């Protein structure tokens, strides 16, 4: 028997663009920008042909950025000022290391980024901070560590955890009535 208020019987249809709010496991399509407090833009997805897609809680987005998205829905916009601990972390002096300058194939240059290999064979980028004839100082902090950032976001689509978003096109789509 079909309920007149629910013509599909027990089937439940989810329109991911209505009142669906972002929560753990939500699939989200969005545009965002990240800038320093002085207005220097570091990244902006609006220059790309399509919005960015991500899943809340999958570890691909920093927790401070994810927390700024929670509770938003399609059409919402938000600007959040994030301190270092909620963005790229505080600057850590223990992440600055020194190396013998003579061990480099070519003399490093200040502000040059050099990739190193750690014990697990993963690459680790570092930025040259100073060079003398004897010692080269390399900073392995994230380049934005210790910096406040401004995160602006526009939510395009929210699909609840475990659901798939879809669009239904009428068979008369594009035909005159």
N, C-alpha and C positions, 0 to 999 in steps of 0.2 A: 504494500500500500504506500502511496506517495503522499507526503504531507504537502498541502497546498502552499505553505510558506517555504517549503524546501522541495522543489519539483524534482530534484535529483535523488530523492530518498535520503539515504544515510551518507551519501557522498558529501564531502566538505570541500568547497572550493575556496582558495585563498587568493585574493587580489593583492599582490605584493606592493602595490603602489598606493593603497588607501591609508589606513591607520596603523599599519604594521610598524612597530617601533624597533629600533636596533637593540638587540640583546646578544647574549653569548651564543655563538654558532650562526648568527644571521649572516646571510650573503648580502653584501652591500656593493652597489655601484655608486661611485662618487667622483667628484672632481675636488682637488685640494691644491693648496699652495702652502709652502713653508718659506718663511722669511725671517731675517734677523730683526730685532726690535728697531733698528735704524732704517728699515724698509728694504734692505737688499734682499731680493728674492733669490732663493736657493733652488726651488723646484716649483713647477706649476703644471698640473696635468691638463689644463685647458688648452695647452698648445698641441696636445696629442689628438688624433682623430676620434678616439673613443674614451669613455670614462674608465677609471680604474675599477677592477673588481677584486674584492677580498672577502675573507671569512673572519668574523670577529672571534678571537681566541685561538687562531691557528699559529700564532707566533711570528707572523710576517710583518706585523706592525708593532711599533713600540707601545707598551702599555699606556703611557700618558696620552698618546694619540688615540688609541682605542677608547679609553675612558671618556675622551671628549665627544665620541660618537654615540655612546650609550644613551638610549631614550629618544634619539632623533628619528625622523621618518622622512619619506620622500618629499622633496620640496623644501625641507629645512636647510637653513644656512647657519653657520656658527663660526665665530672667531674666538680663538682661545690663545691666551698668552701662557706659554709653558716655561717654568723654570728649568734649569739644567737637569735636576733630579727626575723630572717627568718627561724629559726630551732625550738628549743624547748622553746624559750623565754628567757628573762633576768632572772637572779636570783633575787628573790624578798624577802627582809628581813621580810616583813609582813607575809610571808608564813611560818615563823618559830614561833612555839607556845610552851608554857610551860605548863606542867601538874604536879600535885602532884604525886610524885613517889609512894606514898603509895596506890594510886587508881588503880595501875596495879596489876593484879592477881599474876604475877611474875615480879621480878625486870628486867626492860628492859636492853638490852646490847647495847653499842655503835655500830652503823652501822646496827643494826637490823631493818628490815622493819616490820612495824605494820600497819594493816588495821583498819581504823576507819570508823564509819558510820556517815554520815552527816544527817541534818534534813530531807532530802528527802529519807533517807534510802539507798542512794548510798554509795558504799565503796570508801574510800579515803586513798591511801597508804601514809605513812610518814616514814621517816628514822630517827632513834634515833641519835642525834648529841652529847648529853652529858647527864650524869646521876649523880645526887648527892643523898644523903639520902632524900632530900626534893623535888627537882625539876628534872623533865626529860624534855629535850628540843627536840622537834620533828620538822623536816624540811619537809614541804609539797610541796616544789618545785619539778618539774620534775627532776629526777636525772641528766639530761643533760642540765638543765636550766643554762644559763650563759656560755655555752661551744660552741666553734666553732666546726662545724662538716664538714666532707667531704662526699658528696653524689655522688656516681658513678652509672651511669645508662646505660643499654643497652636495646634499644627498640626492641621488637620481632615482635609485630603486632599492627597496629593502625586501628580501625574501626570508621568511622565518627559518630557523634551523630545521633541517629535515624536509623542507618543502622545495619545490621547483617552481620558479616563476614562469608564467606563460601568457601569451596573448591569444585571444580567440578572434579570428577574422571571419566575418560573415561571408557566405557564399556570394552575396551581392556586393561585396566590397569593390568599389571602383566603378560599379554600374549605376547608371541613372535610375532613380526610383520611378 
